[in-house]
Amino acid sequence: MSLSRRAFLKSTAAIAIATGGLKLFGVNEVFGSDTILIPHASHYGPFKAVVKNGVLIGVQPLKDFDPMPTQMLLEGVLSRTYHPTRVQYPMVRRSYLANPRGDTKPHLRGKEPFVRVSWEDALALVADASLRTIEEHGNDALFSSSYGGWSHAGVLRPQVLQGRLFGLIGGHSVTTGDYSGGASQISLPHIIGDMEVYSPQTSWEVIRDHTEVFVLVGCDPWKNNRIEYTVADHQMYSRWEAIRDAGVKFVSINPQRTTTDEAMRAEWVKIIPNTDTALFLAMCWHVYTTGKVDKAYLENYTVGFEKFLPYLLGKDADGTPPKTPEWAEKITGIPAARIVEMADLFASKRTEFAGAWSLQRAHHGEMSHWAIIAFAAMTGKIGKPGEGVGFSWHYGGGGMPVSGKRGAVGIPQGRNPAKGRCPASRISEMLLNPGKAYTRDGQRFEYPDVHMIYNAGNNFVHHQQNTNELIEAMAKKVHTVVNQDPWWCASSRYADIVLPATSHLERDDISTGGTYSNDKIWAMRQVIQPYGESLDDFEIFRRLAELFGVEYGFTEGLTVMDIVKNSYANTDATIPFEAFWEAGVAEMEVPESARGWVRHGDFYTDPQKSPLHTASGKIELYCESFARFGTEECPPIPKYLEPAEFLGNAKPGQVHVVSPHPYMRVHSQMANAECAKHLNIDGREFALVSEEDARERGIKDGDLIEVYNDRGALIVGARVSPNIMKGVISIYEGAWLSKDSKGRCNSGAINVLTTSVAASDLSQATSANTCLASFRKCTDVEGPNRAYEPPLVENASGRIDAAAFSLTERAAKAKASATAGMTPGEKLFYERCTLCHVPREPGDFTVKQWQGITESMFPRAGLTEDERKLVLDFLHKNARAD
């Protein structure tokens, strides 16, 4: 959705709001002696909680640190804290409680009531199910879908704590990779030597002073930087305006006009979704055939152009025609003359290309970023001040100078003795095909035979594409599903056992801000008492560890506050902990040199002294590794490969459905909050629909529409707009799931429509943005949306005989299979060196690739030089062979 600058400012103004009796206080508000201010921080920004006589009455944003607080902070954090969808007590699905070791009637998940039980009973059931799964099927049969880490901004993230616990009893199968940048995080280390999607961007001052044209390829930083993986402080917004006001020309290549386009006054170029590769290949053809190629750059900084060129010229063995602008016009919908005009402009000016993650969340998604790199390399731009490529401008405050300081980290997840792994977007396939072989990054794996899912801190039922396929697979295969969460989100509704975790307001923690600048440490002090009987994640796993007989191994005698204090002591913050804890923030200096940093700049300055961490040390336009892997769906040069679903092969009446990150949420977080109501239509998610498509179907703005395909159907409100091209509709991901009697999602959860086809056999990543569907005006809506209401709950009539489970004795046998004695480098790696989701395994990458990846990883991990050497030594000994 595109919001005007004026509307954006209005939506974030510091005005008093009434939200469940809570209030937003102005930054200059004066309080009485009965009121205290408690510093806290979140994905949505830092703030002070206003507490009167022990009761939370509102929040106060921090003027000096968050110049643009959003409604997710101002309304969302407040309204969802005591929302009716909070899980107040441990709950067990009725049929599961009736027969936990027998027929639990898994087909009734999401349909029948839950029963309130005690913590003792709930944890006994969880422990018994976990041990029984291990005993009957092995540790690989216990699967963790808790890969995310987005549950809150602190260091005590539930997926880390879960991995730490289960590692002590032999381990569990885990997800690998992620939904966000799953394709490019595998392909780009081979192509340009780093994951790129999780890497700092060129300093904004360099862009302001050197860039002439800034190309947004599906990229929407004005919207997406409203949140961060750690703590958002929105410092790039004024810098974006400074870049614009310095005269930089913005061009946006996108099927819809974005908030960034309006804020930056960008020129909008409409493109058919999933065809960006064809566009950039045609621009490559044009600059080559018109003599605008930088031959010296290709010679000095790239390899493989001679193998890429025949494909461009239509002389490749695949028999495809020359990649002319006329060829691309038929695919992209962009007139050939406009393609030529853009190619000439981008080649002749100092141009920065900002490619979004959304481009590679598609069938053959690896090709899009590679094609952008190819054009930028052919025109000699990568590594020059104000020019080149960047694939994380829309995330984490990309563009802010990097401090290089040590940030806050928690306790180590530890080594996982189990070997079962499943790419994040392949859960349904794993459940339906246990033991099936698959390839990822040139390696062969087999799906584990999973019988239990433990999910903590993320909404995996929402995340997974083709949601109906997942629900059916779980009903066929999975005996027990445990969900640990504060809310009745989709994953709670489709679980067997629900453990109520506290929200971030109800626990102590510590965090870093921002994701890339890494220039502040934030206190996340507990504001209110836990809601209902909820417990923080550390305490839930500690209690399970006690049942398993591994409590000391889990806690090492540390309390939460011990961990917080240790975390702070290992940062580069300089003020005493007591002063930090009272003030809520400790700033860390950013060196002056960071203001002039250029991504890939060292490589450009001296490619011999600072080679890329690819096999060749250069940008690979032909990737020998891909050729050696022999993947069927990822060729060794960037090619346009027709997606399984796009407008070029659509049936009459079908549209392409894109599902960008939402404006008022972090994925599914905040879907139940007051701020969601600003964009919802009749309590449902909205679809951005072109005026032409609406007119053809007799649909008016505000009408409810049904969007459907062979995978499922959903009901959303139509927001008719000139800001999206004909043939495309846009539905934000993240709405909670709620089925009506016809099986349609009455809330607008997009993943009931998206395909579970993998991007390719190289990455096994999601292709959610490769999606065709039809839509029509909905004339048979079944009542209001019930997604944001709690399920029916019954009271228990008896108790569980936990002693009969003999948990400690059984856990001791499982524990015997867990190994101990990690080396110092191994411990540091698992403790500190995560990326944005799960820790990577050493064997995921080669030594060269780890050298490139750790350049971005180590500063965020806050390792000293000696610690870096220990980790590199561990990685060198355990890395994947070249």
N, C-alpha and C positions, 0 to 999 in steps of 0.2 A: 504494500500500500504506500502511496505517496502522500506525505503530510507537508503542508506549507510551513515555512519558517515561522510565521506568525502563530500558526496552530501549535507548533512544537513548543515555542516559548510559553504559550498560554497553558499548555498541558503540564509544564514543569514549574510554573510559578509557585512561590512559597506563600500559599494562601491557606487559611484554616479550613480543615475538612472534618466532617463528622463521619467516622467509620467505626461502627460498632461501639460507639462511646469513646473512641480514641481520637486524638487530635494531632494535627501538624502545627508545630510552633515555629514562629519566625526566628530567624537567626539572631535577632537582637532581643528576644524575649527575656524578661527578668522574672525570676522565680522566688517564691517564699522559702522560708527556712524548713518547711515540711516537704520540700521537693528536692530531689537529687537528680543529677545528670550522670548517666552511666555510658561510657564510650563503647561503641560496638561497630562492627563493619560487616559488609555483605557483598555478594556479587553485584548488587545494585548501587553500592556506594557506602561510605562511612557515615555515621550519624551518632547523635547522643540520644539515648532513650530517656524519656522524662518519666520519673517514677515519684509518685506522691503517696506518702504513707504506705510504701511497699507495693503499690499498685501501678502498673504501667498505664499512663494516661496519654502518651503520644510520643512523637519523635521530633528531633530538631536537627536539620541538616547542618553540615559544616561548611560555612561560607568560604573559609580559606583553603579548603581542600577539595570541595566538590562544587564547581561553579555552575553546574547544570544538573541538579538532582532531578531524577525522573519520577514519574508517578509510580513506578515499580517500588521505589523506596517510600515515597510520600504516602501512597495509599496501599500498595501491595503488601509490604512487610507488616503493616498494621492489620489489614483486614483478614489476612489468611491465618494469623496467629491463633485466633479463637473461632475460626470458621467451623461451621457444622460438619465439614468433611475431615476435621481432625480425628485421628484414631485415638480414643481416650484410654482404651484398655486392651490387653492381649485378647485376640480373637481367633477362633478356629471355625472353619466352615463346618456346618452341621453334619453332613455325611462323613466328613473326615473324622470328626470327633467321635462319631458313633462306632467307627471301625478303623482306627488308624493303621493297623497292620494288615488289613484285608482290603475289601472292595470299598474304596473311598468315593466311588461315583464321580470321577474327575470330570465327566461331561457336564456336571452341574456347576462347575466353577463359573462365577459371574451371574448365577441365576438364583442360588438359594441363600437363606439367611446365615449369618455368623452367630457364634455362641461366645459370650464373654466368659473367659476363664482367668485363673490366677497366673501370675508370672511363673510360679513354680511349675504349674501344669503345662503352660505353654512351652517353657524351655525344656522340660522333660520330654515333651513330644518332639521338639526340634532335635534334641540330642539323640533320642532313640532313633528317629528317622535317619539322621546323619550316619550313625554307627551301623545301623541295619543296612543302609545303602553300601557302605564300605565293606561290611562283612559279606554281603551277598554278591556284590558286583565289582568291588575294588574302588579305590579312591577316585579313579577317573570318572566313575558314575555319579559323583557328587559335583555338580556344575555350578560355578559362580558366574552369574550374569552381571555382577556388580563392578563393571569396568569403569564407570564414569567419573566419579569424583566431583560432580556438579551439585551434590546435595547441599553444600554450604561452602563458604570461602576459606574455612579453617584448615589446619594441617591434620587434624584427627578425622580424616575422611573415612567413611565406613568401608569402602572397598579395600583400603589398606589394612584396616583392623581385621576385617574378615580373612584376608589372605594370611595375616600374621597368625590368627587362631588356627585355621585349618592346616597351615603348614606344620603345626606342632603335632598333628595326628595323622600325618602322612600325605597331606595336601589334597587338592581338588582340581578338577578341570577348570580352565579359565578362558575368557574371551581374549582375543589378540587383535591388535589394530583398533580402529574406532569407526564410527559413522561419519565424523566430521571431515577428515581428510584421508580416508582409507585408501583411495587409489594412489594419490600423489605421494603419500608417505612411503609407499613401496617403490614407485617408479622414479621419483626425482633424485634419490640418492645415487642411482645409477647414471642419471642424465646430467645432473649439475652438482652432485656431491653432498647434498644436504636434503633433509625433508622439506625445507622451505616453508611448508604450511604452518610450522610452529617456530618460525625464526624471526628475529627482529628485522625491521625494515630500515631503509636509509633514513637518516635523521631528517626531520621535517624542515629544518633550516636549509639543508642542502637542496631539498625539493623546491622550497620557496625561491632560493637564489639562483638555481640552475635550470630547473625544468621549464620547458615551454608548453608541452602538451602532456596531460595526465589522462591515461586511458583506463576507465573503469570497465572491466570485462565481467559483467554480472556482479560487480562489487558494490557494497552498500555500507561503507564504514560509518556513516552518520547514524544509521539505525543500529548496526550490530555492536558498535563500541559503547552502547548504553550499558552493557554488562561486560564483566570480565570473569575469567576463571578464578582469579583471586579477588581483589577488591577494586572495583571501578572508581576512578576519580575524575574521569571525563576531561582530562587535561588536553586531549588532542582537538577538541572542538574549536577553541579559539585559534589553534594553529592551522586547522583546515581553512578557516576564514582568512587567515593571514596569507596562506598559499594562494587562495582564490584572488584576494585583493592585490596580490603582487603581479597579477596578470596572467597566471597560468591558465591555459585553456583546458577545460575538462570535456572529454568525450565519453559518453556512456553507451556501451554495447549491451543491450538487455532487452528481453521481451516486454518489460514493464518499466515505467519511469519510477525512480526511487526517491526516497527522502534525501539521499545524498545528491541526486541529480538536481533537485530543486535548490538545496542549500548552496551547491557549487555552481549553479546556473549552467549545468552541463548540456551539451548538445546530445540529443537522444537519437541513437541509431537502433531501430527495431530489428531483432533477429529471431528467427525460428529457434526454439530451444533445442539444445543438443547439437547445434551445427557450428559452434565457434571454431572447431578444428578446420572445417572447410573454409571459413572466412580467412583464417590466418595462413592456410596453405595457398589460397589464391593471392593473398598479398605477397607471400614468398615468391610465387611464380612471377608476379608483376615486377617486383624489384629486380629479380634476376634477368628477365627478358628485356628490361629497359636500362640495364647497366648500372643500377643503383646499389648493387651489392658491395659490401666492404670486404674485398678479397683478402686484404692484409689481416683483417680481424679473423676471418674464417681460418686463415693459415695459422695464425699464432694462438688462437684461443679455442678452436673447435677441432673435432675429428669426425670423419664420416660424411662430410658434405657430398663427396663424389658418389656415395651410395644412396644419398637422399635425392640428389638432383634428377636421376632418371624418373623417379616417381613423379616429381613436380612436372616434368616435361611430357608425361604420358608414355614413357618408354620402359616402365617397370614390368616385370614378369606377370604382375597381377592383371594386366590388360586394361587398367583404368585410363581414362582420357587425361590430357593435360589439365592441370589445376588452374585453369584460367578464371578470371572474374566472371565470365559468362557461365562457366561450369558451376561456380559457387553461388551465383544468383539463383539458380534453380533450386539449390539446396537450402540456402540461408534466408531467401526472401529479400535480400539486400540488392538493389540494382547494381549491375556491373560497374557503371560509371561511378557510383558511390564507393565501391570497393577500391577502385583505382585512386580516387580522390583521397581516401583514408591512407592507402599505402604510401602515396607520395608525401602526404602531410607527416605521417609518422616517421618515414625514412629521413625526411629533410630537417626535422626539428628534434630538439633534445626531448625525448619521449620516455616516460615511465609507464609501464604496463602493470596494472593492478588486477591480477586474476583472482576471482573468488573461489572458495572451496566448492561452492555449488556447482561449478562447471564440471568437476570431476566426480560428483555424485551422480553418475550417469553411466549407461552402457558404453563401454570403451572409454571410460572417463580419463584414463591415463593419457589419452591423446591430446586433450585440450590444452593443458599446461605445457606440454611438450611442443605443440605447434606455436604457442606464444613465444616460447624460448627460441624456437627456430627462427622466427621472424626477427626477434630482437638481436639474435646473434648475426644473422645475415646482414643486418643494417648496422652492426658494430656498436651496440649500445650497452651490453651487460658489463657492469662494473664501473662505468663512467659516472661522474657526479651528476645527479639529477636525471639519469637515464637507467634503462634496464628493466628487470622484472622483479616483482614482489608478489608473493601469494599469501600474505597475511596482513595486508593493510586494513582489513575490516575487523581485525581481532586484537584484543589485548592492548589497545593503545598503540598499534603499529605506527611508527614514525617518531615516537618519543625517544629521546636519547637514553641509552642504557647505562645504568650506574656501574654494572660489573660487581656489585656488592653481594655479600651473602644474605640470602633471604631466610624466611622462617621455614623450617622443615619439622616433621614429626618424628615418629618412631619407625623403625624399619619394618617393611612388610615381610622381609625374610625370604628365604629360598622356598620354592614350592616343589616338594619331592615328586608330585604327580606330573605327568607329561601330557595329559589330555589338553588339547587346545582347539578353539573354534573361533574363526574370524567373527567379529562383532555382528555383522549383518547376516550370518549364516546359521543362526540358532535353529530355525525351522528345519532347514536342510539337515542339520546335525541330528535332530530328534527323529526325523523320518528315515534317515539313512545311517544308522550306527555302523561304524567300521568302514564306511565308504572312503575311498582315497580321494584326496584333492591336492592341488598344488598351490603354493603361495610363495612368491618371490623365488621361484625356481626350485623350491624344496617340496618334497612329497610328505604329506601327513595323512592321518586317518582320523575320522570323527570319532570321539569317544562314545561309548554306549551309556547314555545319561538316563538316570532314573530319579534324580532329585535336583531341584533348582533352588539355590539360596540367592536371594536378591536383596541387596542393602544399598540404599542411597541413590538408586536411579529407577526410572520407570520403564523397565525393559519391554513390557507389553505395548507401551506407547511407541517405543523406539523402533521395534522390529517392523520391517516392511511386510506387506500382505498379512495384516493382523489376523485375519480369519484363518489363514494357513497355520500361523503360530498357535492359536487357540486349539485348533483341531489336532495339531501335532502334540501339544501338551496333554490333551485328553487321551490320546492313544498311548503315550509313552511314559509320562512322568507321574510317579506315584505321589510325590510330595513337592509342593511349591511353598517356600517360605518368603515372605516379603517384610522387610524392616523399613518402616517409613513413617513420617508424621501424619500422612494424609491418606484418604481413601481414593488414591489415584487408580488407574487401570490395573497396575501390577498388584495392588492390594485387593482389588475386587476379584481378580482371577487367581488369588493365592488360596492355599489351604490353611496356613497359619500366618497371622499378621501380628507383628511385634511393633508396638507404638514407640517410635523414636522421638526424641525431643526435636523441636525446631532449633535453629542456631541461637535464638534469643534465650534459650533455656539451658545453656551450657557455657563453660569457659573454653576459649580457644585463642589462637593467634594466627595472623595471616600476613601476607605481603601485598603491596600494591606498587605500581601496576604490574600486569603480567610481564611486560617487556622492560619497562623503565626500572622496575625493581628498586625503587628509591624510598620506600616507606615500609615500616613495620606497623601493623595495626593490632591493637588489643581487641579481642572479641569477648568482652566481659559478660557474664551471665546477667540477664536483665530481670527475668521473672522466674518463678518456680515452674517446674515441669507441669505441663498440661495433663490433667487426669492422672493416670499412672504411668505416663511415658517415661522412658529412661534414655540417657544419652547412649550413643553407639558404643563408646568405650565400656560402659557399665554392662550393656547387654552382652557383649562378647566376653567381658570378664566373668560374668556369671556362667556363661556357657563353658568357658575355660575351667572354671571351678568344677562343673559337672564332669568335664572330661579329665580332670586331674592334672591340668597343665596351667593352672592359674599363674604360678610364678614365672613360668616360661613366657606367658603372655604379657604380664605386667612388669616383670623384672623388679618388682617391689615399688614401682613408680605409680604415683597418682596422676590425675589429669594435670593438676597444677605443677607437679614436678616436670612433666613433659613440656608444658608451656614455658616454664622458666628455663629449662635446658635448651629449648628451641631458641628463645630470645638470646641466651648466652652465646649461641653459635652463629648469630647474625653479626653484621658489621655496624649495628646501631651502637651508639656510644653513651647514651644516657643510662643511668642505673635502672634496673628493672622496676623498682618501686615507682620511680618517676614516670616511666613509660606506662605502667599499668594504671596510674592515676590519670595521666593526660590522654592516653588512648592511642598515641602515635609517636613514633620515633622516625625522624627523617634521616636519610642517608645521602651523602653528597654524590652528585653526578659529575664526573670529570669533564673539564672543558673540551677535551679531545673528542668526547662522544657526540658533541654537537655537529661535528663535521664528518661523522662516520658514513661510509657508502657501502651498501651491500655489494659483495663481490669485488669491492674496491682493491683489496690487496692482490687478488688474482689478476685484475686488469693491470695494476701497476707493475707487477713482476710475476708472470705465470710460472717461471721456473722456481723462484724462491717460495711462492705461495700458490702451489697448484691446487686445483679442486680435488676433492676426495672421491673422484670417480676412478675407474680402472685406468683410464688414460691420463688423468690429471687435468683434462680439459672438458669443455661442454661437448656432450656426445649427441651428434645428430644422427649417428648410427650407433646403436648400443650392442656391442658384441655380447654382453651378458644376456640380453634378451634373446639373441639368436641362439646362444648356447642352451638357454633354458628350454627352447623348443615350444614355447607357449602357443596355443592355437589362436588366442584372441588378443595377443599383444605383439605386434610385429616389431622388428628392431629399428624401424624408422617411424616418425610421426605420420600416421595415415588417417584419412577420413574413412571411418567404418560405419556404415549405416546402423543406427540404433535399432533395437528390436521394436521400439514404439516411438514414432515421432510423426509430425504432420505430413512428412513425405510418404508415409505408408498407412496413414489413418483411413478409417472407413468414413463414409459420408456422415456428417454430423458430429464426429468426434473432435475433441479439443485436446490440446496438450496441457496437462496439469502440472504446474510447478509448485513447490512447497518450501518457500524460503523461511528463514528464521523469523519468529514473530517480533513484533514491535514492543509488546507489553509483557514478554515472558522470557525466561530462560527455558527453551524447549517447552516442557509441560508444566514447569513451575510458574505459578501466578495465574494459571488458567482458572483457578477458583477464587481469585482475588477481585476486589472492587475495581481495580484498574482495567480488568478485562472487559468490563461492561462498556467502556468508552468506545470499543470497536465492535463488540458483538451485535448481532441482529437477532432480536427475539430470543436472547439467551444462548445463541449458537455462534460458532465461528462464522466468519464471512468469507465469501469468495469474491475476488476482484474480477469483474467481467467487463469485456469491451462493450461499448455502445452498440456496435454492429451485431455482435453475438446475442446481446440481450434483445435487440429489436427483432431479429429473426425468430426468436423463440417466444415473443410476447411477454418478456420479463421486464419488470420495472424495478428501480432501486428500492431495496427493502423487502422484496419478495423472498419467500423461502424457495429454494431450488433443491432438487435431488440430483446428485452427481453419482454416476454409476459406471461400472464396467464388469467384466467377468469375475473379478476378485471380490467385489463388494459394492456397497452403496452408502452414501451419507447425505445428510440434510444440512444445508448451510444457508445463510442469508446472502442475497446478491447485493453487492455494492457496485453499481454500474458506473464506469469511469472511462475517461479518454486516456488514462494513463497505463493502459495495457493493450497490446496489439490483438487484432482479431485472430481467433483460433487458439487463444491461450487463456486459461484462467489460473489464478493464483490463490492458493489456500495456505495460510500459515500452518506449519506443523505445530503440534503441541496440545490440541484440544483433547480433553479426557474422553474416554470411550463410554458410550451408553447405547445399548441396542434397543430398538423397538421390536414389536411382535413380528415384523417382516425381516428382521436381521439387519436393518439399516442403522448406521450410527446416527443417532438423533442429535449429536453434539457437534459433529464435523471433524472427527479424527481422521486426518488425511491418509494415514497408513492402511486403512481398510481398502484403499484404492491402489497403492503403490506396489510395484513388482518386487519380488524377492530374487530376481535374476541378478547374478553377480556382475560387477563391472567388467571383470575378465578373470581368466585363470591365472593371471599374474598376481593380482591384488586380492581377489575375492571380496571386494568392497561393495558398498551399497550402490544401487542405481536408482535411487528413489525419484530423481528428477527425470527419469525416462518413464513417462506415464501418460497413457491416453485414456480418455473417458468421454462419456456423453453426459449432457445435463438437460434438465427440463424444469419447468415450474412445478413445484410440489403441491398437489391438491389433496393429499391424504395424510397430512401430518398427524402423528399420534401424540397429542398432548404436549406438555412442556418438556424441555430437556432435563433429564434427571441425573446427569453426570456429576453435578456438583451438590448432590445430596448424599448422606450416608446410606449404607445398605440397611436392611432389616437386621436387628440384633435380638438374640434370645439369651436368657440366663441359663447357666449350666445347672444341671440337677445333681451332679456328683463330682468326685475328685479323681485325678489320675494317680495310680499307685506307682510313683516314680521309683521307689525302692525295688520294685519288681523288674525294672529295666536293667539293673546292675551296670549302670553307666560307667562308673570309674574303672571297673575291671575290664570292661570291653574297650574303653578308650585306651587303656594301657597297652593292649595288643596293637591297636592302630598306631599308637604313638611310637611303638618300637620300629615301625617302618620309616619314621621321619629321621633324617640325618641331621647332624649338628656340626659345629666347628667351622663356621664360615671364616674365610680369610678376611683380613681387614679391608682389602679392596672390594671383595664380594659384599661385605656388609654395607660399605658406603654406597655401592651401586644400588642395592635393593632399598637402602634407606633414603637416599637422596636423589638418585638419578632417574626419576620418572619423567615422562614428557607431560602430556596433558591428560592422560588417561592411565592405562595400566603400565607398570614397568615393562620395558622390553627385555627379552631374554638375550644373553650375550650372543647366542648363535643366530639371532635374527639378522645380523649385519656382518660384513667383512671388517677387517681391521681398518682399511681405508675409509669405509663408510662410517665407522664409529668415530674416526678422527674428525670427520666433518660434522657429524651429529653432535658430538660433545662440545664443539666450539660454541654452540648455542645452549646446550644443556648445562654445562658446568657453571656458567655465571648464575643461572637461575637456581642451581643446586647449592650455590654458595660454598664451593670446595676451595680449600687452600691449594697451593701448588703441590705440596707433598701429598695431599689427599687425591688430587687429580692424577698424580703418578701412580698411586696405589690402584685406583680404578682402571686406568689405562692398562696397567700390567695385568689385572684380572681379565679385562676385555681381550687383550692380545692373546692370552692363553686359551680363551674360550670362544673367540669369535668364529664366525662362519669362514670356511676356507674360500679363497678367491675363486 
